Amino acid sequence: MSNPLETWFPTSGAHAVATPWPNDSADRGYVIFITGRCGSTHLADLLARTGLCGVPDEYFNESIVAGQVSQSGCSDLAGYIAWLVANRSAGRRFGFKIDGLRHRRLCDLADPLAFFPPSAFGFVYMMRRNVLEQAYSYAHAKRVGVWYRTRDAVQPPAEVVAPDAITDRDLWEELALILCHETHFEGYFLDHGLSVTRIDYEMLCASQAFVVGTVMLAAGRSTAEIGSSLASLQGRHVRIEYGTARTQRLLGFQAKYRTQLDFVESQRGRRLSAALRQFFLGITGIDLTRV
């Protein structure tokens, strides 16, 4: 499978000279590993608003890389990362978020830990406990093109398609892709002995200040710094409300596939197993090792 990052960085970064830590722009950094539709856009906005955590974004997502490369003029991975650190840091911190697919692609080009070493970086893993709602959120966003809402934007109602228009197959395909993210990260954490701070969408909904503070701790901020920065913190994103019809749709799916969903749930928090790979191959035709 082709790697879109090679469009901008055709030369492997395996032997590139990494940015030193600390450096002129930042003392420490942090990475938020994400599984998508888990609240990370809202979280990143809140972190940026503190002024103490850089300007975290998906800097290795091809939809963002193009604009950043155009601004930086860089044509190699090491130069691009150095430019990001110099231009996207704030409060002596640099941070970014990355999903499982983009992380695999980055790993194909270079060892990310050579650029973002554990000695200078905190690692956070953000997922969503309710994976079925997460799958619906993915399917819905792809169908209608509305990925998030902001307080100051006039946008159409979220439910522009009937819940039944999102098919069982749509949901299973999204579940496969989510588990692809999750199992990749679990294997990566184990293989590299990474200590990660675990947070999730439901925690963010319950206490946004606590979750923001937790990530700030991972980024090396003191409790005193955190307390003063959270006093009146408010982000620009608001939760998309889907209505009761979506709930009924998902309850019906859950009742229909209870046994299969229980199996999927049993595989979460683990590296990819042969059984899970075969399960999604059979039900969707998606090979989790080749996404």
C-alpha positions as CSV (number, residue, x, y, z in Angstrom):
1,M,0.0,0.0,0.0
2,S,1.4,3.4,-0.9
3,N,2.3,5.8,1.8
4,P,1.0,9.4,1.2
5,L,3.8,10.9,3.4
6,E,6.3,9.8,0.7
7,T,4.7,12.5,-1.6
8,W,6.4,15.2,0.6
9,F,9.2,13.2,2.1
10,P,10.5,10.8,-0.5
11,T,13.7,10.0,1.3
12,S,13.6,7.8,4.4
13,G,14.2,9.6,7.6
14,A,15.9,6.6,9.2
15,H,19.3,8.2,9.3
16,A,18.2,11.8,9.7
17,V,19.5,14.1,12.4
18,A,16.7,14.5,14.9
19,T,15.9,17.8,16.7
20,P,17.7,18.0,20.0
21,W,15.7,18.3,23.3
22,P,15.6,20.8,24.9
23,N,16.0,23.2,22.0
24,D,15.5,26.9,21.2
25,S,11.8,26.6,21.0
26,A,10.7,23.9,23.5
27,D,12.0,22.1,26.5
28,R,9.6,19.2,26.3
29,G,6.9,17.7,24.1
30,Y,3.9,15.3,24.1
31,V,2.1,13.1,21.7
32,I,-1.6,12.3,21.8
33,F,-2.2,8.9,20.1
34,I,-5.9,8.9,19.0
35,T,-8.4,6.5,17.5
36,G,-10.6,9.2,15.9
37,R,-14.1,10.6,16.8
38,C,-12.9,10.6,20.4
39,G,-12.9,14.3,21.2
40,S,-9.3,15.0,20.3
41,T,-10.1,18.0,18.2
42,H,-11.8,19.7,21.2
43,L,-9.0,18.6,23.5
44,A,-6.3,20.0,21.2
45,D,-8.1,23.3,21.0
46,L,-8.4,23.5,24.8
47,L,-4.7,22.7,25.2
48,A,-3.7,25.4,22.7
49,R,-5.8,27.9,24.5
50,T,-3.8,27.4,27.7
51,G,-0.8,29.0,26.0
52,L,1.3,26.4,27.8
53,C,1.1,23.4,25.5
54,G,2.0,24.4,22.0
55,V,-0.5,24.2,19.1
56,P,-1.3,20.5,18.9
57,D,-2.7,19.2,15.6
58,E,-2.5,16.2,13.3
59,Y,0.7,17.3,11.7
60,F,1.2,13.9,10.0
61,N,-2.3,13.7,8.5
62,E,-1.9,14.2,4.7
63,S,-4.7,16.8,4.7
64,I,-2.6,19.0,7.0
65,V,0.9,18.1,5.9
66,A,0.4,19.8,2.5
67,G,-0.3,23.2,4.0
68,Q,2.5,22.9,6.6
69,V,5.1,21.8,4.0
70,S,4.0,24.7,1.7
71,Q,4.7,27.1,4.5
72,S,7.9,25.5,5.6
73,G,9.5,24.7,2.3
74,C,10.8,21.5,3.7
75,S,11.3,18.4,1.6
76,D,12.6,16.0,4.2
77,L,11.1,14.6,7.3
78,A,13.7,15.8,9.8
79,G,13.5,19.4,8.4
80,Y,9.7,19.3,8.6
81,I,9.8,18.2,12.2
82,A,12.4,20.8,13.1
83,W,10.2,23.4,11.4
84,L,7.1,22.3,13.4
85,V,8.9,22.4,16.7
86,A,10.2,26.0,15.9
87,N,6.8,27.3,14.6
88,R,4.1,25.3,16.4
89,S,5.5,25.4,20.0
90,A,4.1,27.7,22.7
91,G,5.0,28.0,26.4
92,R,8.2,26.0,25.7
93,R,6.1,22.9,24.7
94,F,5.5,21.1,21.4
95,G,2.6,18.7,21.0
96,F,0.8,16.8,18.3
97,K,-1.8,14.2,17.8
98,I,-1.8,11.2,15.5
99,D,-4.1,8.3,14.7
100,G,-3.1,4.7,14.2
101,L,-3.0,4.7,10.4
102,R,-0.8,7.9,10.2
103,H,1.4,6.5,12.9
104,R,2.0,3.3,10.9
105,R,2.9,5.4,7.9
106,L,5.3,7.6,9.9
107,C,6.9,4.4,11.3
108,D,7.5,3.3,7.7
109,L,9.6,6.4,7.1
110,A,11.5,6.6,10.4
111,D,11.5,5.7,14.0
112,P,9.2,8.3,15.7
113,L,11.0,7.8,19.0
114,A,14.2,9.1,17.5
115,F,12.5,12.4,17.0
116,F,10.2,12.3,20.0
117,P,12.2,10.5,22.7
118,P,10.6,9.3,25.9
119,S,13.3,11.3,27.8
120,A,11.7,14.5,26.6
121,F,8.1,13.5,25.7
122,G,5.0,12.5,27.5
123,F,2.7,10.0,25.7
124,V,-1.1,10.1,26.0
125,Y,-3.6,7.6,24.5
126,M,-7.1,8.8,23.8
127,M,-9.9,6.5,22.7
128,R,-13.6,6.1,23.2
129,R,-15.2,3.6,25.5
130,N,-18.5,3.4,23.6
131,V,-17.0,2.0,20.3
132,L,-20.4,1.6,18.7
133,E,-21.2,5.3,19.0
134,Q,-17.7,6.0,17.8
135,A,-18.3,3.9,14.7
136,Y,-21.6,5.7,14.1
137,S,-19.9,9.1,14.5
138,Y,-17.3,8.1,11.8
139,A,-20.0,6.8,9.4
140,H,-22.2,9.8,9.9
141,A,-19.3,12.3,9.4
142,K,-18.2,10.6,6.2
143,R,-21.7,10.6,4.9
144,V,-22.6,14.2,5.5
145,G,-19.2,15.9,5.6
146,V,-19.8,17.5,9.1
147,W,-16.8,16.5,11.3
148,Y,-17.3,19.0,14.2
149,R,-19.3,22.0,15.3
150,T,-18.1,25.3,16.6
151,R,-19.9,27.8,18.8
152,D,-19.5,30.7,16.3
153,A,-20.5,28.8,13.1
154,V,-24.0,28.5,11.6
155,Q,-24.2,24.9,10.5
156,P,-27.0,22.6,9.3
157,P,-28.6,20.0,11.7
158,A,-26.3,17.1,12.3
159,E,-28.9,14.5,11.4
160,V,-29.2,15.2,7.7
161,V,-29.6,11.5,6.9
162,A,-31.9,9.1,8.7
163,P,-30.0,6.7,11.0
164,D,-31.2,3.7,9.0
165,A,-29.3,5.1,6.0
166,I,-26.2,4.1,7.8
167,T,-26.1,0.4,7.1
168,D,-25.0,-2.5,9.3
169,R,-22.1,-2.9,6.9
170,D,-21.1,0.8,7.3
171,L,-21.0,0.3,11.1
172,W,-19.0,-2.9,10.8
173,E,-16.4,-1.3,8.5
174,E,-16.0,1.6,10.9
175,L,-15.6,-0.8,13.8
176,A,-12.9,-2.6,11.9
177,L,-11.0,0.6,11.2
178,I,-11.3,1.7,14.9
179,L,-9.9,-1.7,16.1
180,C,-7.1,-1.3,13.6
181,H,-6.1,2.0,15.3
182,E,-6.5,0.4,18.8
183,T,-4.6,-2.8,18.2
184,H,-1.8,-1.0,16.4
185,F,-1.2,1.3,19.3
186,E,-1.5,-1.5,22.0
187,G,1.2,-3.5,20.1
188,Y,3.4,-0.4,19.7
189,F,3.2,0.5,23.4
190,L,4.2,-3.1,24.3
191,D,6.9,-3.4,21.7
192,H,8.6,-0.2,22.8
193,G,7.9,-0.3,26.5
194,L,6.1,3.0,26.4
195,S,4.4,4.3,29.5
196,V,1.2,6.1,28.3
197,T,-1.4,8.2,30.1
198,R,-4.8,6.8,29.1
199,I,-7.8,9.1,28.7
200,D,-11.1,8.8,26.7
201,Y,-14.0,10.7,25.2
202,E,-16.3,9.9,28.1
203,M,-13.8,11.3,30.6
204,L,-13.6,14.5,28.6
205,C,-17.4,14.8,28.6
206,A,-17.5,14.3,32.4
207,S,-14.7,16.7,33.3
208,Q,-13.0,18.6,30.6
209,A,-10.7,20.5,33.1
210,F,-9.5,17.2,34.7
211,V,-8.6,15.7,31.3
212,V,-6.9,18.9,30.0
213,G,-4.9,19.0,33.3
214,T,-4.0,15.3,33.0
215,V,-2.5,15.9,29.5
216,M,-0.7,19.0,30.8
217,L,0.9,16.9,33.5
218,A,2.1,14.5,30.8
219,A,3.6,17.5,29.0
220,G,5.6,18.4,32.1
221,R,3.5,21.2,33.5
222,S,3.3,21.8,37.3
223,T,0.1,21.7,39.2
224,A,0.4,25.4,39.9
225,E,0.7,26.2,36.2
226,I,-2.2,24.0,35.4
227,G,-4.5,25.4,38.0
228,S,-4.1,29.0,36.8
229,S,-4.6,28.1,33.2
230,L,-7.8,26.2,33.7
231,A,-9.7,28.9,35.6
232,S,-11.9,30.1,32.7
233,L,-11.0,27.7,29.9
234,Q,-13.6,27.3,27.2
235,G,-13.1,25.7,23.8
236,R,-14.7,26.6,20.5
237,H,-16.1,23.2,19.7
238,V,-19.5,21.9,20.8
239,R,-20.8,18.4,20.9
240,I,-22.9,17.2,17.9
241,E,-26.3,15.9,19.1
242,Y,-27.8,13.2,17.0
243,G,-31.2,12.7,18.6
244,T,-33.1,9.7,19.9
245,A,-33.4,8.1,16.4
246,R,-29.7,7.4,16.4
247,T,-29.9,5.8,19.8
248,Q,-32.7,3.5,18.7
249,R,-30.7,2.5,15.6
250,L,-27.7,1.6,17.7
251,L,-29.7,-0.3,20.3
252,G,-31.2,-2.4,17.4
253,F,-27.7,-3.1,16.0
254,Q,-26.5,-4.0,19.5
255,A,-29.4,-6.4,20.0
256,K,-28.9,-8.0,16.6
257,Y,-25.1,-8.6,17.0
258,R,-24.7,-9.0,20.7
259,T,-22.4,-12.0,20.5
260,Q,-20.2,-10.5,17.8
261,L,-19.9,-7.2,19.7
262,D,-19.0,-9.0,22.9
263,F,-16.2,-10.6,21.0
264,V,-14.9,-7.3,19.6
265,E,-15.1,-5.8,23.1
266,S,-13.0,-8.7,24.5
267,Q,-10.3,-7.8,22.0
268,R,-9.9,-4.2,22.9
269,G,-6.9,-3.1,25.0
270,R,-4.8,-5.8,23.3
271,R,-2.4,-6.2,20.3
272,L,-4.0,-7.6,17.1
273,S,-4.9,-11.3,17.4
274,A,-5.3,-13.8,14.6
275,A,-8.9,-14.3,15.8
276,L,-9.8,-10.6,15.5
277,R,-8.1,-10.3,12.1
278,Q,-10.1,-13.3,10.8
279,F,-13.3,-12.0,12.3
280,F,-13.1,-8.7,10.4
281,L,-11.9,-10.4,7.3
282,G,-15.0,-12.6,7.4
283,I,-17.5,-9.9,8.2
284,T,-16.2,-6.9,6.2
285,G,-13.4,-8.2,4.0
286,I,-11.0,-5.8,5.7
287,D,-7.6,-7.1,6.6
288,L,-6.5,-5.2,9.7
289,T,-2.8,-5.8,8.8
290,R,-3.1,-4.1,5.4
291,V,-5.3,-1.0,6.1
